[in-house]
Amino acid sequence: MFDATREPRAIVLVLDSVGAGELPDAAEYGDTGANTLGNTARAVGGLKMPNLGAMGLGNITEIAGVAPSKAPTASWGRNAERSAGKDTTTGHWEMMGLVLKQAFPTYPDGFPEDVLDEFISKTGVPGVLGNYAASGTVIIQDLGDEHVATGKPIVYTSADSVFQVACHEEAFGLERLYEVCAVAREVFQGDHCVGRVIARPFIGPDADGQYTRTHRRKDYAVKPFEPTVLDLLQDSGVDVFGVGKIGDIFDWQAVTSSPHVTDNMDGFTKLVNEVRRPEQGFVFANLVDFDMLWGHRNDAAGYAGGLEAVDARMPELLDAMVDGDLLIITADHGCDPTMPSTDHSREYTPLIAKVKGVDRGVDLGIRATFADIGETVLDFYRLPNSCGRGASFLPEVTGA
């Protein structure tokens, strides 16, 4: 049971990639027509999301099966991204007050030979395979046998700013893969400062000759180059309890803990556990399956099932909260599984905000930046400092 005597806390739940409609500049990113929520619902003939629907999800954008609520129990709106880009690091950083004027570099034609030569030299690997933009599940099938035979890591990228390294957990070694990626993080700096280096372990082949990625992925993000809301919280004695890849995204700067999760449901269970903590602190959670398993694989049915599964567990989260707790539900970018591309999409993100004990909501409109979320968290903890990049919507949510 949770401790009903604890102080109220702020909770931010990021539904990774659950976008809510194309941004005005979406065409510049090749994302005209993107609407992850709306298009996914339409593709499957409608979604069943009664809990988030009651909180105002259907008021944010048109979602087949989720009608607008006439009396939402939470406040609702949409967030516009001010930063350049549409990747995970950029979205999470902006939420916490760090706005990027220039997007992280991308490599649609592969990485420069001089950078790969430095990577090979510093890691001692016998070379690399791949070096092109690819689906992670496809490239390990194409190059897995050669990787196991030669010991050469498979390196690849996507439309996002990532250097991904796929290696066999047993033939290459999981810890060796992590070591190689830590070196890669040092190599990819300066002009080639990718947002994330990602270790992608896999196993196999199985009886059908197929290789399978495991949940022991690890992200090596660039360290935030300015203080974020997380730093301001920590400096004021407020711990930051992450769930999932939050620690990795901020390179563990001002993150107290961030337990690894195996999938969305494991992540949701750990989120509820963190909300029940007796210690004072901010809870910041990411559920990655929407992006990793379904968005990037154009799996609208899987995406829809994931949304409904999270919705079904919302009462559990609300029950774990105490009166006065602030819950903010949002996303970091889009990844519309119905688009021709398998990459992220430049979209608004949904915004649902609820203070437990306040059972009415207001229209928060279109927020000018994701940073409004971080400013609201600082306002909730009554901290005198702010990042100055956004505007708190806490008074609108509480009616104060």
N, C-alpha and C positions, 0 to 999 in steps of 0.2 A: 504494500500500500504506500501511496505517496504521503509526504509530510505536509498536511494542510496548514501547518504553522510557518512554513518557509515564506520568504519574501517573494513577491511576484517577480517573474522574469520575462524577458523578451525571447521569442523563438522565431527564427526565420527558416522556413522550409522551401528549398529550391527543387522544383520538379524539373530536372535537367532537360532543357531543350523544348519545353512545352510552351511554344510561342502562341501569340494571340492576334496574328494578322500582320501583313507587310508594313514596314516602316515607309515613310515618304521617299527615302533614298534606296529602297530595296532593289530598284532596277539597276543601280550602279554595282550591285553585288550579284546580279543575275537571279534575283529572287522575286520577281514580279508574280503576284498571285499567291504567295506563300501565306498560309494560315494553319499552323500545326493543329490547333484544337478544332477549328471549323472544318478543315478538309479531312482530317482523320475521322471525325464523326460522320461526315457525309459519305465517306468511302465504305463505312461498315453499316450504314443504314440507321445510325443514331447511337448515342451513348446512354448508359444508365448510370447516372452519377447524382443520386438524390441528396446526398449529404453536402457536397460542394455546391450543388445546384441551389440548395436552401440558403447557402451562405452568399450566393450572388454570382456564381461562375457563369451562368447563362446570361447575365446582364452585361458581361464584359465583351463578348463577341457572339455571333450567331453559332450555336452548337446544336446540331440535330439531336433531339432526344433530351436536351437540357434547356427547358424553357426559362425565360427571364422570370425571376421571382418578384412578386408584387410587394413582398415584405421581407427582404433579405435579413438574415440574422447577423451579417457581417457587412463591412464596407467593401467596395469594389472599385476597380479602375484598371488602367493600363499604364505600363512604364515605357517610355521612349528611351532608347540608348543614345547617349551623347557621344560616347567614345567611338573612334573608328574601329571597325572590325565586327566580328560575330562569333567569337570563340569563348570557351569556358573561362579562361583566365580573365579576359577583358570584362566579361559580364559580372563575375564575382567581385573583381576589384572595384568596378564602378559602383556596385551595390554598397561597398564599404568605403566609398568616397574618393577613390583614385580613378580619375578620368583620363583616358589615353587620347592624345591628339593625333598620334600616328599609330597605325595598326602594326602588330607584330609581323615580321616578314613571312612570306609563304613561298613555297618552292614547287609549283605545279610541274616543272620540268626536271625535278630531282635536285639534289644538293651539289654544290660546286666540288670539283675534284680535289681542290686544295684543302677544303674543309674535311672531306672524307679521308684524305691522306693523313691529316693531323689526328683525326679520330682513330685511325688504324694504328698509327705510330704510338699514340699515348695509351691505347688499350692493349696492344700486343696481339690483336686478333689477326688471322691470316688474310683478311680481306673482308669484303662485304658482298651481299647479294641484293638484288632489287634496285633500290635507289630510284623509285618512281612513285607517283601517286597511285594508291591502290586501296581496295577493301582489305582490312586485316584478316578476315576469314578466308578470303580468296588467295591472298599472296602466300599464306602458309601452306595451302594445298599445292600451289604451283612450285614453290621453292623449298618446301619442308624436307624432302628427301636429300636434296643437294646440301642443305644446311647441316643435316645430321652427318652426312658423309664428309664434309669439308671443315666443319666448325666455323664457317663464316656466318656472322649474324645477318639476318634479313633486315634491311633498313628500308623504310618507306615513309610516305607523307600523305597528306590529303589537301583539301582546299584550306584547311585550318593551319595555323602556325605550330606545327608539331614535327618532331623528329622521333619516329617510332622504331623501336628495336625489338624484333621478335626472335626468340630463341627457345629451343627445346629445354624443358625443365630438367631433364635427366642427362641428355647427351651433352648439353652445354653447361647446365647448372644454373639453378635459380639465383643463388648468391652471386655467381659470376656475372649473370645478366644485370643484376642491380649494380655491381661494381662498374660494369661497362657503361651503364646509363649515367651513373654519377660522374664519370669522366666526360661523357658526351655533354653533360650540362655545363662543364667548365669550358669545353671547346666552343659550344654555341653561345657566344657572347658578342658584344659589340655589334657590328653590322649584321651579324647572323644570329641575333638573340631571339631564337624561337620562343614562343610562349611556354611550351612544354616539351620536355623529353619524356617519352613514355616507354616503360618496360612492358613488353607484351609476351609473357610466357605461354607456352603451349605444350601439349602432350600428344602422344600417338606414335605411329598410326594405329587405328583400331582395326577390327577384322575386315572392314570395308576399305582400308587404306586411307582413312581420313584423319587429319590432325584436328585437335580441339583446343581453343584458347581456354586458359584457366582464370579463376577470379583473383589470382595473385599479381595482377597488374599493379604497377606503381608509377606515379607521376612525379616528375622533377620539374617544378615550375621555376621560372625566374623569380627572384626575391623582389617583393614590392619596393620600388625605388623612392617612395614617399610614405610617411606615416598614414595608416588607414584607421578606420573606426575601431578595428581590433586593437591597434596600438593604444588608442585613447582609452578604450575600456580597460586594458591591462594596466595602463599607467594610473588608473583610478581605482585599482583593486578589484575589478570585475573580471573574473575568469571567463575564457571563451571555450565552450565545450562543443567541438565539432563532431560531425557524424559523416563517415564516408571520406571523400577525397578533399574535404575542406582544408585539412592540414597540409596536404600536398600543394593545393592551389596557391596557398600563401607562403609556401616554403617554410611552414611551421613558425612563421613570424607572428608572435602574439597569440598563438593557438595553444591552449593548455593541454588538450587531448583531442583525438579524432580517431576513434576506433574504426578499423577496416570493416567493410561490409561485403557480403558475398552477392547480394542482389537487393532489389527494392524492398522486399518484405523483411529481410534481415535488417536493412537500413531503417525501416519504419519501426521495428521492434527496438532497435538501439536508440532511435529518436525518443520514443516513449520513455525508455529507461532514463535518458538524460533529462527529460522534462521532469521526471520524478525525483531527481537528485535533491538532497536536502541543502547542498551548498549553493550559495548565491552564484549566479553566473548566467551568461548569454548562451543560448543553444542555437547552433548554426548547422543545418543539415542539408545534404545533397543526395537525391535519389537519381542514380546515373543510368538505370536500365532504359529509360525512355530514349536517351540519346544513343547509348552504346549498343543495345540489343535491337532496337526497333527503328529508330530514326535513320541511322546510318545504313540500315539494310532495307529501307523502303517497305517495312513490314507494318502496314496500317492496322491490320487485325491484331498483331501483337501489341502495338502501341495502345490501341483501344482497350484491350484487356488489361494492360498495365494501369491505365487511368482508372478503370472501374475497380481494380483491386485496391488502389490507394484510397479511392473514395469510400470503399466498404470499411476501411479501418479508421476513417476520420473520427467516429464517435469515441474510439479508444484513446486517441490523442486528446480530444476535448475533455474526456473524463480525467485524464492524467493532469490536466491544468488546474490551477487554483484560481479563485477570483482575483482579478487584477492582472493575470498573465496576458501578455500581448502576443498574438500569433499572426505572422505575416507569411502568406503563401505566394510564391512567385516563380520565375524561371530566369535563366541566364542568357538565353538566345532561343531561336527556333531550330527545328530539324524536321521539316514537314515530310513525312514518309510518302506523300502522294506526289511529290515533285520529281522531275526527271533526274535531278542530282541526288546523290546520297550524302551531301554535305550539309552543314548548318545553314540556316536561313536567317536573313536579316529581318527580324520581326519585333513588334511590341511584345512585352511579356505581361502575363496576367498579374493582377494585384488583388489579393483578398487580405483584409486586415480585421482582426477581431480581438477585443478585450473581453475576457471571460467575465460574465456578469452584466455585460452590455448586449442586449439581444435585439438590437436594431442596427441598421447600416445606412450609410450615405454614399452617394456617388463621388468618388475621389477624382474622377475625370482622368485626363491623360497627364501623367507626371512627366516633367521635362527631362528627367534623368533617373536612372536606377539609384543614384546616390540619395534620393529622397528616403529610401529604405534605411540606409545607415544613419542619416540624420534623425529619423524617427526613433531608431534604437537608442541613440545618444540622448534624445529628449526623454525617452522612457526612463532612463537611469538618472535623469536630472543632472547630467554632467555639464559643467560650465563651458567646456571646449567643444568645438564642432569642426568638421572638415571644411565647412563653408562651400560645399559643392552641391548641396541640395536643400530641400525645404521639408521640415517635419510635417507629417499629416496626422500626428497623434491627437491634436485637439479636435480634428474632425471625427476621428474614430471614437473618441471618448465622449464627445459632445460637451467638453469643458469650455 
